Amino acid sequence: MSGPDLLDIARDTIWVLVKVVGPLMMVALGVGLVVAIFQSLTQIQEMTLTFIPKILATFLSLLLFLPFMGSTLNAFMERMAARIASIP
């Protein structure tokens, strides 16, 4: 396996990571931003208020995006298995 092949695999791996984790991180970021704005407007500085909505939103988005994440990882594994099988 040559250098460009390894770079291809690394690029593909990073792209799969972004596609799989990106939606969950965006949901957590959005909910955290909304909660932070709510806390700054109401002067409520309760620590559990920051964690509970993010945990619930992340869990619900995980349930929503799980089929997409599974198909993305499955396609990645098939590509990697094909690369392994093609090594002489």
Secondary structure, DSSP 4 states (H G I P E B T S, - for coil): --HHHHHHHHHHHHHHHHHHHHHHHHHHHHHHHHHHHHHHHHT---SHHHHHHHHHHHHHHHHHHHHHHHHHHHHHHHHHHHHHHT--
